[in-house]
Amino acid sequence: MADKLMIVMVNTDPRNGSELGAPFFQATVAAAMEYEVEVIMTGRAGELAVKGVAERLKIKEDSPKNVYDFIKDAHEAGVKFKVCTPTLDLWGKELIPEIEETVGGAYVISQAMDDDVVTFTY
């Protein structure tokens, strides 16, 4: 049985708040269940790694929490956040402090191919 969950956020559009809930909720729950969890932000979703972006977004309009609050909750639960290198060229280099590492495509592929890792994509 796998002991690590890798969530790759690549197709998730930050402009659509309803798309942002599931990846962060599932990451937080898996971390609370004591699985190793990492969220990799790339493509359009990589914009969430840039300071100030997630703070302006809400999953639901009437929610008291913004998307950055959900990122902080997941990080506090033990989720590791990473961003793909090309994302920095697209969206900027000033990242939220929860981003622990910059990785490339080879890292994502090697993890996805590992039998001990389950991969979810959003």
Biopython code that builds the backbone (N, CA, C, O; Angstrom):
import numpy as np
from Bio.PDB.StructureBuilder import StructureBuilder

atoms = [
    (1, "MET", "N", (0.847, -1.188, 0.000)),
    (1, "MET", "CA", (0.000, 0.000, 0.000)),
    (1, "MET", "C", (0.885, 1.241, 0.000)),
    (1, "MET", "O", (1.894, 1.301, 0.703)),
    (2, "ALA", "N", (0.498, 2.216, -0.788)),
    (2, "ALA", "CA", (1.239, 3.471, -0.871)),
    (2, "ALA", "C", (1.151, 4.223, 0.455)),
    (2, "ALA", "O", (0.162, 4.128, 1.181)),
    (3, "ASP", "N", (2.206, 4.968, 0.748)),
    (3, "ASP", "CA", (2.211, 5.750, 1.975)),
    (3, "ASP", "C", (2.378, 7.249, 1.702)),
    (3, "ASP", "O", (2.556, 8.048, 2.621)),
    (4, "LYS", "N", (2.316, 7.604, 0.426)),
    (4, "LYS", "CA", (2.473, 9.012, 0.052)),
    (4, "LYS", "C", (1.408, 9.388, -0.969)),
    (4, "LYS", "O", (1.086, 8.614, -1.871)),
    (5, "LEU", "N", (0.868, 10.594, -0.805)),
    (5, "LEU", "CA", (-0.094, 11.164, -1.750)),
    (5, "LEU", "C", (0.529, 12.399, -2.377)),
    (5, "LEU", "O", (0.941, 13.324, -1.677)),
    (6, "MET", "N", (0.595, 12.406, -3.704)),
    (6, "MET", "CA", (1.055, 13.579, -4.429)),
    (6, "MET", "C", (-0.145, 14.147, -5.180)),
    (6, "MET", "O", (-0.757, 13.470, -6.005)),
    (7, "ILE", "N", (-0.466, 15.393, -4.880)),
    (7, "ILE", "CA", (-1.553, 16.081, -5.570)),
    (7, "ILE", "C", (-0.912, 17.078, -6.522)),
    (7, "ILE", "O", (-0.181, 17.974, -6.101)),
    (8, "VAL", "N", (-1.194, 16.911, -7.808)),
    (8, "VAL", "CA", (-0.658, 17.819, -8.817)),
    (8, "VAL", "C", (-1.789, 18.744, -9.259)),
    (8, "VAL", "O", (-2.780, 18.312, -9.847)),
    (9, "MET", "N", (-1.613, 20.007, -8.964)),
    (9, "MET", "CA", (-2.588, 21.016, -9.381)),
    (9, "MET", "C", (-2.043, 21.655, -10.658)),
    (9, "MET", "O", (-1.127, 22.476, -10.617)),
    (10, "VAL", "N", (-2.624, 21.264, -11.786)),
    (10, "VAL", "CA", (-2.155, 21.761, -13.072)),
    (10, "VAL", "C", (-3.297, 22.348, -13.893)),
    (10, "VAL", "O", (-3.108, 23.351, -14.581)),
    (11, "ASN", "N", (-4.463, 21.746, -13.829)),
    (11, "ASN", "CA", (-5.618, 22.201, -14.607)),
    (11, "ASN", "C", (-6.571, 23.079, -13.817)),
    (11, "ASN", "O", (-7.493, 23.667, -14.382)),
    (12, "THR", "N", (-6.352, 23.169, -12.528)),
    (12, "THR", "CA", (-7.214, 23.963, -11.670)),
    (12, "THR", "C", (-7.019, 25.440, -11.989)),
    (12, "THR", "O", (-5.891, 25.932, -12.011)),
    (13, "ASP", "N", (-8.105, 26.134, -12.232)),
    (13, "ASP", "CA", (-8.038, 27.555, -12.574)),
    (13, "ASP", "C", (-8.338, 28.389, -11.333)),
    (13, "ASP", "O", (-9.450, 28.333, -10.808)),
    (14, "PRO", "N", (-7.369, 29.156, -10.861)),
    (14, "PRO", "CA", (-7.579, 29.968, -9.656)),
    (14, "PRO", "C", (-8.743, 30.943, -9.772)),
    (14, "PRO", "O", (-9.270, 31.400, -8.758)),
    (15, "ARG", "N", (-9.147, 31.266, -10.994)),
    (15, "ARG", "CA", (-10.264, 32.201, -11.166)),
    (15, "ARG", "C", (-11.608, 31.556, -10.853)),
    (15, "ARG", "O", (-12.624, 32.247, -10.773)),
    (16, "ASN", "N", (-11.622, 30.222, -10.672)),
    (16, "ASN", "CA", (-12.854, 29.503, -10.358)),
    (16, "ASN", "C", (-12.711, 28.883, -8.967)),
    (16, "ASN", "O", (-12.225, 27.761, -8.825)),
    (17, "GLY", "N", (-13.136, 29.616, -7.957)),
    (17, "GLY", "CA", (-12.964, 29.202, -6.566)),
    (17, "GLY", "C", (-13.509, 27.831, -6.248)),
    (17, "GLY", "O", (-12.950, 27.130, -5.404)),
    (18, "SER", "N", (-14.588, 27.425, -6.899)),
    (18, "SER", "CA", (-15.190, 26.127, -6.587)),
    (18, "SER", "C", (-14.261, 24.970, -6.951)),
    (18, "SER", "O", (-14.433, 23.864, -6.439)),
    (19, "GLU", "N", (-13.281, 25.205, -7.826)),
    (19, "GLU", "CA", (-12.331, 24.162, -8.200)),
    (19, "GLU", "C", (-11.222, 23.989, -7.162)),
    (19, "GLU", "O", (-10.485, 23.004, -7.202)),
    (20, "LEU", "N", (-11.102, 24.928, -6.248)),
    (20, "LEU", "CA", (-9.953, 24.943, -5.347)),
    (20, "LEU", "C", (-10.160, 24.175, -4.048)),
    (20, "LEU", "O", (-9.182, 23.854, -3.372)),
    (21, "GLY", "N", (-11.376, 23.878, -3.687)),
    (21, "GLY", "CA", (-11.640, 23.235, -2.408)),
    (21, "GLY", "C", (-11.118, 21.820, -2.283)),
    (21, "GLY", "O", (-10.386, 21.505, -1.345)),
    (22, "ALA", "N", (-11.489, 20.962, -3.226)),
    (22, "ALA", "CA", (-11.165, 19.537, -3.115)),
    (22, "ALA", "C", (-9.681, 19.247, -2.933)),
    (22, "ALA", "O", (-9.338, 18.470, -2.043)),
    (23, "PRO", "N", (-8.781, 19.826, -3.725)),
    (23, "PRO", "CA", (-7.372, 19.464, -3.541)),
    (23, "PRO", "C", (-6.836, 19.813, -2.150)),
    (23, "PRO", "O", (-6.091, 19.033, -1.558)),
    (24, "PHE", "N", (-7.212, 20.975, -1.635)),
    (24, "PHE", "CA", (-6.704, 21.376, -0.320)),
    (24, "PHE", "C", (-7.367, 20.585, 0.804)),
    (24, "PHE", "O", (-6.707, 20.223, 1.778)),
    (25, "PHE", "N", (-8.673, 20.311, 0.676)),
    (25, "PHE", "CA", (-9.361, 19.514, 1.687)),
    (25, "PHE", "C", (-8.784, 18.101, 1.731)),
    (25, "PHE", "O", (-8.495, 17.577, 2.807)),
    (26, "GLN", "N", (-8.617, 17.486, 0.562)),
    (26, "GLN", "CA", (-8.112, 16.111, 0.526)),
    (26, "GLN", "C", (-6.671, 16.036, 1.012)),
    (26, "GLN", "O", (-6.297, 15.073, 1.681)),
    (27, "ALA", "N", (-5.873, 17.020, 0.692)),
    (27, "ALA", "CA", (-4.489, 17.046, 1.185)),
    (27, "ALA", "C", (-4.464, 17.133, 2.701)),
    (27, "ALA", "O", (-3.693, 16.426, 3.350)),
    (28, "THR", "N", (-5.294, 17.985, 3.267)),
    (28, "THR", "CA", (-5.337, 18.160, 4.718)),
    (28, "THR", "C", (-5.815, 16.887, 5.410)),
    (28, "THR", "O", (-5.243, 16.480, 6.421)),
    (29, "VAL", "N", (-6.848, 16.263, 4.878)),
    (29, "VAL", "CA", (-7.369, 15.025, 5.464)),
    (29, "VAL", "C", (-6.317, 13.920, 5.404)),
    (29, "VAL", "O", (-6.109, 13.210, 6.388)),
    (30, "ALA", "N", (-5.657, 13.769, 4.264)),
    (30, "ALA", "CA", (-4.631, 12.724, 4.131)),
    (30, "ALA", "C", (-3.480, 12.958, 5.115)),
    (30, "ALA", "O", (-2.964, 12.009, 5.706)),
    (31, "ALA", "N", (-3.082, 14.213, 5.289)),
    (31, "ALA", "CA", (-2.016, 14.528, 6.257)),
    (31, "ALA", "C", (-2.476, 14.208, 7.673)),
    (31, "ALA", "O", (-1.702, 13.691, 8.478)),
    (32, "ALA", "N", (-3.739, 14.516, 7.979)),
    (32, "ALA", "CA", (-4.279, 14.198, 9.307)),
    (32, "ALA", "C", (-4.335, 12.691, 9.537)),
    (32, "ALA", "O", (-4.281, 12.230, 10.678)),
    (33, "MET", "N", (-4.443, 11.927, 8.457)),
    (33, "MET", "CA", (-4.437, 10.463, 8.548)),
    (33, "MET", "C", (-2.999, 9.925, 8.580)),
    (33, "MET", "O", (-2.777, 8.716, 8.524)),
    (34, "GLU", "N", (-2.045, 10.829, 8.670)),
    (34, "GLU", "CA", (-0.621, 10.531, 8.812)),
    (34, "GLU", "C", (0.040, 9.976, 7.557)),
    (34, "GLU", "O", (1.036, 9.257, 7.638)),
    (35, "TYR", "N", (-0.523, 10.316, 6.389)),
    (35, "TYR", "CA", (0.155, 10.024, 5.136)),
    (35, "TYR", "C", (1.104, 11.172, 4.829)),
    (35, "TYR", "O", (0.871, 12.311, 5.234)),
    (36, "GLU", "N", (2.159, 10.864, 4.120)),
    (36, "GLU", "CA", (3.026, 11.918, 3.596)),
    (36, "GLU", "C", (2.277, 12.534, 2.417)),
    (36, "GLU", "O", (1.812, 11.813, 1.535)),
    (37, "VAL", "N", (2.157, 13.845, 2.395)),
    (37, "VAL", "CA", (1.378, 14.511, 1.354)),
    (37, "VAL", "C", (2.166, 15.695, 0.803)),
    (37, "VAL", "O", (2.739, 16.489, 1.549)),
    (38, "GLU", "N", (2.177, 15.787, -0.511)),
    (38, "GLU", "CA", (2.724, 16.990, -1.122)),
    (38, "GLU", "C", (1.794, 17.461, -2.226)),
    (38, "GLU", "O", (1.185, 16.667, -2.943)),
    (39, "VAL", "N", (1.706, 18.769, -2.338)),
    (39, "VAL", "CA", (0.914, 19.407, -3.381)),
    (39, "VAL", "C", (1.894, 20.120, -4.300)),
    (39, "VAL", "O", (2.692, 20.948, -3.859)),
    (40, "ILE", "N", (1.821, 19.787, -5.579)),
    (40, "ILE", "CA", (2.678, 20.411, -6.574)),
    (40, "ILE", "C", (1.811, 21.351, -7.402)),
    (40, "ILE", "O", (0.827, 20.930, -8.012)),
    (41, "MET", "N", (2.182, 22.609, -7.418)),
    (41, "MET", "CA", (1.439, 23.609, -8.189)),
    (41, "MET", "C", (2.204, 23.906, -9.466)),
    (41, "MET", "O", (3.392, 24.228, -9.434)),
    (42, "THR", "N", (1.510, 23.794, -10.590)),
    (42, "THR", "CA", (2.131, 24.052, -11.879)),
    (42, "THR", "C", (1.068, 24.572, -12.846)),
    (42, "THR", "O", (-0.120, 24.569, -12.524)),
    (43, "GLY", "N", (1.483, 25.009, -14.006)),
    (43, "GLY", "CA", (0.531, 25.543, -14.973)),
    (43, "GLY", "C", (-0.245, 26.710, -14.377)),
    (43, "GLY", "O", (0.286, 27.479, -13.576)),
    (44, "ARG", "N", (-1.485, 26.830, -14.769)),
    (44, "ARG", "CA", (-2.333, 27.934, -14.281)),
    (44, "ARG", "C", (-2.448, 27.913, -12.758)),
    (44, "ARG", "O", (-2.460, 28.969, -12.125)),
    (45, "ALA", "N", (-2.532, 26.727, -12.168)),
    (45, "ALA", "CA", (-2.655, 26.614, -10.711)),
    (45, "ALA", "C", (-1.409, 27.095, -9.990)),
    (45, "ALA", "O", (-1.463, 27.403, -8.800)),
    (46, "GLY", "N", (-0.287, 27.164, -10.693)),
    (46, "GLY", "CA", (0.944, 27.663, -10.093)),
    (46, "GLY", "C", (0.836, 29.092, -9.617)),
    (46, "GLY", "O", (1.604, 29.527, -8.759)),
    (47, "GLU", "N", (-0.105, 29.816, -10.164)),
    (47, "GLU", "CA", (-0.340, 31.200, -9.752)),
    (47, "GLU", "C", (-0.690, 31.285, -8.267)),
    (47, "GLU", "O", (-0.445, 32.310, -7.631)),
    (48, "LEU", "N", (-1.265, 30.206, -7.708)),
    (48, "LEU", "CA", (-1.621, 30.183, -6.286)),
    (48, "LEU", "C", (-0.395, 30.250, -5.386)),
    (48, "LEU", "O", (-0.510, 30.612, -4.215)),
    (49, "ALA", "N", (0.765, 29.910, -5.907)),
    (49, "ALA", "CA", (2.001, 29.934, -5.120)),
    (49, "ALA", "C", (2.582, 31.336, -4.981)),
    (49, "ALA", "O", (3.483, 31.560, -4.173)),
    (50, "VAL", "N", (2.073, 32.273, -5.761)),
    (50, "VAL", "CA", (2.583, 33.642, -5.742)),
    (50, "VAL", "C", (1.909, 34.425, -4.611)),
    (50, "VAL", "O", (0.691, 34.382, -4.436)),
    (51, "LYS", "N", (2.735, 35.134, -3.858)),
    (51, "LYS", "CA", (2.216, 35.932, -2.736)),
    (51, "LYS", "C", (1.077, 36.836, -3.185)),
    (51, "LYS", "O", (1.166, 37.512, -4.210)),
    (52, "GLY", "N", (0.001, 36.837, -2.395)),
    (52, "GLY", "CA", (-1.124, 37.727, -2.621)),
    (52, "GLY", "C", (-2.236, 37.154, -3.468)),
    (52, "GLY", "O", (-3.370, 37.622, -3.374)),
    (53, "VAL", "N", (-1.959, 36.163, -4.289)),
    (53, "VAL", "CA", (-2.996, 35.633, -5.196)),
    (53, "VAL", "C", (-4.054, 34.856, -4.415)),
    (53, "VAL", "O", (-5.240, 35.173, -4.509)),
    (54, "ALA", "N", (-3.648, 33.851, -3.651)),
    (54, "ALA", "CA", (-4.608, 33.007, -2.921)),
    (54, "ALA", "C", (-5.358, 33.799, -1.855)),
    (54, "ALA", "O", (-6.472, 33.431, -1.482)),
    (55, "GLU", "N", (-4.764, 34.873, -1.368)),
    (55, "GLU", "CA", (-5.432, 35.699, -0.354)),
    (55, "GLU", "C", (-6.643, 36.431, -0.923)),
    (55, "GLU", "O", (-7.565, 36.778, -0.185)),
    (56, "ARG", "N", (-6.642, 36.663, -2.216)),
    (56, "ARG", "CA", (-7.748, 37.387, -2.861)),
    (56, "ARG", "C", (-8.869, 36.462, -3.312)),
    (56, "ARG", "O", (-9.901, 36.931, -3.792)),
    (57, "LEU", "N", (-8.680, 35.156, -3.164)),
    (57, "LEU", "CA", (-9.643, 34.192, -3.687)),
    (57, "LEU", "C", (-10.414, 33.486, -2.586)),
    (57, "LEU", "O", (-9.895, 33.255, -1.494)),
    (58, "LYS", "N", (-11.653, 33.148, -2.886)),
    (58, "LYS", "CA", (-12.481, 32.377, -1.960)),
    (58, "LYS", "C", (-13.031, 31.161, -2.682)),
    (58, "LYS", "O", (-13.296, 31.200, -3.884)),
    (59, "ILE", "N", (-13.199, 30.076, -1.929)),
    (59, "ILE", "CA", (-13.791, 28.871, -2.490)),
    (59, "ILE", "C", (-15.290, 29.091, -2.688)),
    (59, "ILE", "O", (-15.869, 28.686, -3.695)),
    (60, "LYS", "N", (-15.897, 29.740, -1.705)),
    (60, "LYS", "CA", (-17.303, 30.145, -1.785)),
    (60, "LYS", "C", (-17.370, 31.625, -1.448)),
    (60, "LYS", "O", (-16.655, 32.101, -0.567)),
    (61, "GLU", "N", (-18.221, 32.341, -2.144)),
    (61, "GLU", "CA", (-18.323, 33.785, -1.945)),
    (61, "GLU", "C", (-18.536, 34.193, -0.493)),
    (61, "GLU", "O", (-17.928, 35.156, -0.025)),
    (62, "ASP", "N", (-19.390, 33.472, 0.223)),
    (62, "ASP", "CA", (-19.740, 33.869, 1.588)),
    (62, "ASP", "C", (-18.842, 33.244, 2.653)),
    (62, "ASP", "O", (-19.125, 33.358, 3.846)),
    (63, "SER", "N", (-17.766, 32.587, 2.234)),
    (63, "SER", "CA", (-16.859, 31.948, 3.187)),
    (63, "SER", "C", (-16.034, 32.993, 3.935)),
    (63, "SER", "O", (-15.571, 33.963, 3.334)),
    (64, "PRO", "N", (-15.848, 32.802, 5.242)),
    (64, "PRO", "CA", (-14.998, 33.741, 5.994)),
    (64, "PRO", "C", (-13.507, 33.513, 5.714)),
    (64, "PRO", "O", (-12.673, 34.352, 6.054)),
    (65, "LYS", "N", (-13.180, 32.373, 5.094)),
    (65, "LYS", "CA", (-11.785, 32.025, 4.824)),
    (65, "LYS", "C", (-11.459, 32.210, 3.339)),
    (65, "LYS", "O", (-12.279, 31.936, 2.462)),
    (66, "ASN", "N", (-10.256, 32.677, 3.091)),
    (66, "ASN", "CA", (-9.807, 32.751, 1.704)),
    (66, "ASN", "C", (-8.994, 31.490, 1.370)),
    (66, "ASN", "O", (-8.731, 30.670, 2.250)),
    (67, "VAL", "N", (-8.606, 31.341, 0.127)),
    (67, "VAL", "CA", (-7.888, 30.147, -0.316)),
    (67, "VAL", "C", (-6.552, 30.026, 0.414)),
    (67, "VAL", "O", (-6.118, 28.920, 0.739)),
    (68, "TYR", "N", (-5.909, 31.145, 0.668)),
    (68, "TYR", "CA", (-4.630, 31.090, 1.389)),
    (68, "TYR", "C", (-4.815, 30.492, 2.789)),
    (68, "TYR", "O", (-3.928, 29.792, 3.277)),
    (69, "ASP", "N", (-5.946, 30.756, 3.436)),
    (69, "ASP", "CA", (-6.227, 30.144, 4.740)),
    (69, "ASP", "C", (-6.246, 28.613, 4.632)),
    (69, "ASP", "O", (-5.752, 27.918, 5.520)),
    (70, "PHE", "N", (-6.817, 28.096, 3.541)),
    (70, "PHE", "CA", (-6.852, 26.642, 3.339)),
    (70, "PHE", "C", (-5.452, 26.092, 3.079)),
    (70, "PHE", "O", (-5.130, 24.988, 3.518)),
    (71, "ILE", "N", (-4.626, 26.846, 2.376)),
    (71, "ILE", "CA", (-3.239, 26.438, 2.149)),
    (71, "ILE", "C", (-2.497, 26.386, 3.485)),
    (71, "ILE", "O", (-1.769, 25.432, 3.759)),
    (72, "LYS", "N", (-2.684, 27.409, 4.309)),
    (72, "LYS", "CA", (-2.023, 27.438, 5.627)),
    (72, "LYS", "C", (-2.501, 26.290, 6.502)),
    (72, "LYS", "O", (-1.694, 25.672, 7.197)),
    (73, "ASP", "N", (-3.808, 25.987, 6.485)),
    (73, "ASP", "CA", (-4.342, 24.854, 7.263)),
    (73, "ASP", "C", (-3.702, 23.538, 6.826)),
    (73, "ASP", "O", (-3.312, 22.720, 7.659)),
    (74, "ALA", "N", (-3.599, 23.345, 5.511)),
    (74, "ALA", "CA", (-3.002, 22.112, 4.984)),
    (74, "ALA", "C", (-1.531, 22.027, 5.381)),
    (74, "ALA", "O", (-1.058, 20.967, 5.789)),
    (75, "HIS", "N", (-0.821, 23.116, 5.266)),
    (75, "HIS", "CA", (0.602, 23.145, 5.623)),
    (75, "HIS", "C", (0.782, 22.833, 7.107)),
    (75, "HIS", "O", (1.678, 22.081, 7.490)),
    (76, "GLU", "N", (-0.072, 23.415, 7.927)),
    (76, "GLU", "CA", (-0.023, 23.162, 9.370)),
    (76, "GLU", "C", (-0.281, 21.690, 9.690)),
    (76, "GLU", "O", (0.261, 21.155, 10.658)),
    (77, "ALA", "N", (-1.112, 21.037, 8.870)),
    (77, "ALA", "CA", (-1.409, 19.613, 9.065)),
    (77, "ALA", "C", (-0.254, 18.723, 8.594)),
    (77, "ALA", "O", (-0.247, 17.520, 8.856)),
    (78, "GLY", "N", (0.721, 19.319, 7.899)),
    (78, "GLY", "CA", (1.881, 18.549, 7.465)),
    (78, "GLY", "C", (2.061, 18.434, 5.960)),
    (78, "GLY", "O", (2.996, 17.780, 5.501)),
    (79, "VAL", "N", (1.190, 19.054, 5.191)),
    (79, "VAL", "CA", (1.293, 19.000, 3.738)),
    (79, "VAL", "C", (2.493, 19.840, 3.287)),
    (79, "VAL", "O", (2.701, 20.958, 3.757)),
    (80, "LYS", "N", (3.273, 19.272, 2.367)),
    (80, "LYS", "CA", (4.413, 19.987, 1.787)),
    (80, "LYS", "C", (3.977, 20.554, 0.439)),
    (80, "LYS", "O", (3.411, 19.847, -0.395)),
    (81, "PHE", "N", (4.248, 21.823, 0.246)),
    (81, "PHE", "CA", (3.884, 22.492, -1.003)),
    (81, "PHE", "C", (5.136, 22.729, -1.842)),
    (81, "PHE", "O", (6.170, 23.173, -1.342)),
    (82, "LYS", "N", (5.011, 22.416, -3.143)),
    (82, "LYS", "CA", (6.106, 22.603, -4.086)),
    (82, "LYS", "C", (5.552, 23.284, -5.331)),
    (82, "LYS", "O", (4.359, 23.201, -5.625)),
    (83, "VAL", "N", (6.430, 23.950, -6.048)),
    (83, "VAL", "CA", (6.024, 24.618, -7.280)),
    (83, "VAL", "C", (6.978, 24.194, -8.387)),
    (83, "VAL", "O", (8.174, 24.022, -8.150)),
    (84, "CYS", "N", (6.448, 24.026, -9.600)),
    (84, "CYS", "CA", (7.282, 23.654, -10.746)),
    (84, "CYS", "C", (8.024, 24.880, -11.265)),
    (84, "CYS", "O", (7.483, 25.985, -11.297)),
    (85, "THR", "N", (9.255, 24.666, -11.663)),
    (85, "THR", "CA", (10.141, 25.729, -12.113)),
    (85, "THR", "C", (9.532, 26.625, -13.199)),
    (85, "THR", "O", (9.616, 27.847, -13.074)),
    (86, "PRO", "N", (8.922, 26.075, -14.260)),
    (86, "PRO", "CA", (8.375, 26.958, -15.306)),
    (86, "PRO", "C", (7.302, 27.922, -14.782)),
    (86, "PRO", "O", (7.072, 28.983, -15.364)),
    (87, "THR", "N", (6.663, 27.547, -13.698)),
    (87, "THR", "CA", (5.632, 28.396, -13.112)),
    (87, "THR", "C", (6.202, 29.742, -12.691)),
    (87, "THR", "O", (5.529, 30.767, -12.797)),
    (88, "LEU", "N", (7.436, 29.739, -12.217)),
    (88, "LEU", "CA", (8.063, 30.978, -11.771)),
    (88, "LEU", "C", (8.192, 31.973, -12.918)),
    (88, "LEU", "O", (8.033, 33.178, -12.720)),
    (89, "ASP", "N", (8.479, 31.475, -14.110)),
    (89, "ASP", "CA", (8.580, 32.353, -15.276)),
    (89, "ASP", "C", (7.216, 32.895, -15.687)),
    (89, "ASP", "O", (7.115, 34.013, -16.193)),
    (90, "LEU", "N", (6.164, 32.102, -15.470)),
    (90, "LEU", "CA", (4.818, 32.523, -15.862)),
    (90, "LEU", "C", (4.191, 33.515, -14.889)),
    (90, "LEU", "O", (3.614, 34.520, -15.304)),
    (91, "TRP", "N", (4.307, 33.229, -13.588)),
    (91, "TRP", "CA", (3.498, 33.961, -12.615)),
    (91, "TRP", "C", (4.296, 34.818, -11.645)),
    (91, "TRP", "O", (3.710, 35.675, -10.983)),
    (92, "GLY", "N", (5.577, 34.633, -11.533)),
    (92, "GLY", "CA", (6.372, 35.471, -10.640)),
    (92, "GLY", "C", (7.179, 34.656, -9.658)),
    (92, "GLY", "O", (6.944, 33.464, -9.460)),
    (93, "LYS", "N", (8.124, 35.321, -9.057)),
    (93, "LYS", "CA", (9.081, 34.633, -8.191)),
    (93, "LYS", "C", (8.881, 34.900, -6.703)),
    (93, "LYS", "O", (9.559, 34.293, -5.875)),
    (94, "GLU", "N", (7.972, 35.788, -6.354)),
    (94, "GLU", "CA", (7.727, 36.063, -4.939)),
    (94, "GLU", "C", (6.656, 35.093, -4.439)),
    (94, "GLU", "O", (5.460, 35.308, -4.637)),
    (95, "LEU", "N", (7.114, 34.020, -3.786)),
    (95, "LEU", "CA", (6.237, 32.910, -3.417)),
    (95, "LEU", "C", (5.778, 32.994, -1.963)),
    (95, "LEU", "O", (6.419, 33.621, -1.119)),
    (96, "ILE", "N", (4.645, 32.341, -1.701)),
    (96, "ILE", "CA", (4.158, 32.241, -0.326)),
    (96, "ILE", "C", (5.159, 31.412, 0.484)),
    (96, "ILE", "O", (5.835, 30.550, -0.078)),
    (97, "PRO", "N", (5.265, 31.656, 1.781)),
    (97, "PRO", "CA", (6.265, 30.955, 2.584)),
    (97, "PRO", "C", (6.018, 29.451, 2.717)),
    (97, "PRO", "O", (6.929, 28.722, 3.109)),
    (98, "GLU", "N", (4.831, 28.975, 2.406)),
    (98, "GLU", "CA", (4.523, 27.547, 2.517)),
    (98, "GLU", "C", (5.169, 26.725, 1.392)),
    (98, "GLU", "O", (5.237, 25.500, 1.492)),
    (99, "ILE", "N", (5.635, 27.370, 0.344)),
    (99, "ILE", "CA", (6.320, 26.650, -0.734)),
    (99, "ILE", "C", (7.685, 26.239, -0.216)),
    (99, "ILE", "O", (8.519, 27.082, 0.118)),
    (100, "GLU", "N", (7.902, 24.929, -0.152)),
    (100, "GLU", "CA", (9.134, 24.411, 0.436)),
    (100, "GLU", "C", (10.216, 24.111, -0.593)),
    (100, "GLU", "O", (11.396, 24.016, -0.254)),
    (101, "GLU", "N", (9.805, 23.961, -1.864)),
    (101, "GLU", "CA", (10.791, 23.543, -2.849)),
    (101, "GLU", "C", (10.286, 23.862, -4.249)),
    (101, "GLU", "O", (9.082, 23.885, -4.506)),
    (102, "THR", "N", (11.228, 24.106, -5.142)),
    (102, "THR", "CA", (10.937, 24.234, -6.560)),
    (102, "THR", "C", (11.396, 22.940, -7.229)),
    (102, "THR", "O", (12.523, 22.492, -7.015)),
    (103, "VAL", "N", (10.528, 22.345, -8.034)),
    (103, "VAL", "CA", (10.843, 21.068, -8.673)),
    (103, "VAL", "C", (10.589, 21.172, -10.171)),
    (103, "VAL", "O", (9.921, 22.094, -10.639)),
    (104, "GLY", "N", (11.131, 20.216, -10.912)),
    (104, "GLY", "CA", (10.925, 20.171, -12.352)),
    (104, "GLY", "C", (10.040, 19.010, -12.758)),
    (104, "GLY", "O", (9.585, 18.229, -11.923)),
    (105, "GLY", "N", (9.809, 18.914, -14.040)),
    (105, "GLY", "CA", (8.963, 17.852, -14.574)),
    (105, "GLY", "C", (9.480, 16.459, -14.269)),
    (105, "GLY", "O", (8.688, 15.546, -14.034)),
    (106, "ALA", "N", (10.793, 16.279, -14.267)),
    (106, "ALA", "CA", (11.366, 14.956, -13.976)),
    (106, "ALA", "C", (10.998, 14.493, -12.571)),
    (106, "ALA", "O", (10.753, 13.307, -12.350)),
    (107, "TYR", "N", (10.958, 15.427, -11.620)),
    (107, "TYR", "CA", (10.582, 15.067, -10.253)),
    (107, "TYR", "C", (9.135, 14.564, -10.232)),
    (107, "TYR", "O", (8.845, 13.523, -9.641)),
    (108, "VAL", "N", (8.239, 15.297, -10.871)),
    (108, "VAL", "CA", (6.820, 14.921, -10.880)),
    (108, "VAL", "C", (6.648, 13.546, -11.521)),
    (108, "VAL", "O", (5.917, 12.706, -10.996)),
    (109, "ILE", "N", (7.301, 13.316, -12.630)),
    (109, "ILE", "CA", (7.181, 12.025, -13.316)),
    (109, "ILE", "C", (7.752, 10.898, -12.462)),
    (109, "ILE", "O", (7.142, 9.833, -12.358)),
    (110, "SER", "N", (8.915, 11.119, -11.850)),
    (110, "SER", "CA", (9.513, 10.047, -11.042)),
    (110, "SER", "C", (8.634, 9.703, -9.843)),
    (110, "SER", "O", (8.522, 8.534, -9.475)),
    (111, "GLN", "N", (8.022, 10.692, -9.241)),
    (111, "GLN", "CA", (7.126, 10.433, -8.115)),
    (111, "GLN", "C", (5.863, 9.714, -8.575)),
    (111, "GLN", "O", (5.404, 8.777, -7.922)),
    (112, "ALA", "N", (5.306, 10.150, -9.690)),
    (112, "ALA", "CA", (4.080, 9.534, -10.208)),
    (112, "ALA", "C", (4.298, 8.072, -10.588)),
    (112, "ALA", "O", (3.369, 7.268, -10.518)),
    (113, "MET", "N", (5.503, 7.729, -10.983)),
    (113, "MET", "CA", (5.815, 6.362, -11.392)),
    (113, "MET", "C", (6.199, 5.465, -10.219)),
    (113, "MET", "O", (6.319, 4.251, -10.384)),
    (114, "ASP", "N", (6.390, 6.040, -9.055)),
    (114, "ASP", "CA", (6.797, 5.294, -7.861)),
    (114, "ASP", "C", (5.607, 4.514, -7.308)),
    (114, "ASP", "O", (4.528, 5.078, -7.131)),
    (115, "ASP", "N", (5.792, 3.225, -7.033)),
    (115, "ASP", "CA", (4.708, 2.378, -6.524)),
    (115, "ASP", "C", (4.235, 2.796, -5.126)),
    (115, "ASP", "O", (3.128, 2.439, -4.724)),
    (116, "ASP", "N", (5.046, 3.537, -4.388)),
    (116, "ASP", "CA", (4.670, 3.971, -3.044)),
    (116, "ASP", "C", (3.940, 5.310, -3.016)),
    (116, "ASP", "O", (3.642, 5.842, -1.947)),
    (117, "VAL", "N", (3.657, 5.846, -4.200)),
    (117, "VAL", "CA", (3.022, 7.162, -4.306)),
    (117, "VAL", "C", (1.713, 7.045, -5.081)),
    (117, "VAL", "O", (1.676, 6.477, -6.172)),
    (118, "VAL", "N", (0.650, 7.585, -4.511)),
    (118, "VAL", "CA", (-0.620, 7.721, -5.227)),
    (118, "VAL", "C", (-0.689, 9.160, -5.714)),
    (118, "VAL", "O", (-0.395, 10.093, -4.967)),
    (119, "THR", "N", (-1.080, 9.333, -6.969)),
    (119, "THR", "CA", (-1.121, 10.669, -7.566)),
    (119, "THR", "C", (-2.551, 11.051, -7.910)),
    (119, "THR", "O", (-3.261, 10.320, -8.602)),
    (120, "PHE", "N", (-2.959, 12.217, -7.412)),
    (120, "PHE", "CA", (-4.233, 12.829, -7.801)),
    (120, "PHE", "C", (-3.877, 14.054, -8.633)),
    (120, "PHE", "O", (-2.898, 14.740, -8.340)),
    (121, "THR", "N", (-4.658, 14.332, -9.658)),
    (121, "THR", "CA", (-4.441, 15.554, -10.422)),
    (121, "THR", "C", (-5.730, 16.376, -10.443)),
    (121, "THR", "O", (-6.839, 15.844, -10.505)),
    (122, "TYR", "N", (-5.543, 17.643, -10.390)),
    (122, "TYR", "CA", (-6.656, 18.594, -10.454)),
    (122, "TYR", "C", (-6.324, 19.675, -11.441)),
    (122, "TYR", "O", (-7.126, 20.585, -11.653)),
]
sb = StructureBuilder()
sb.init_structure("model")
sb.init_model(0)
sb.init_chain("A")
sb.init_seg("    ")
for serial, (resi, resn, name, xyz) in enumerate(atoms, 1):
    if name == "N":
        sb.init_residue(resn, " ", resi, " ")
    sb.init_atom(name, np.array(xyz, "f"), 0.0, 1.0, " ", f" {name:<3s}", serial, name[0])
structure = sb.get_structure()
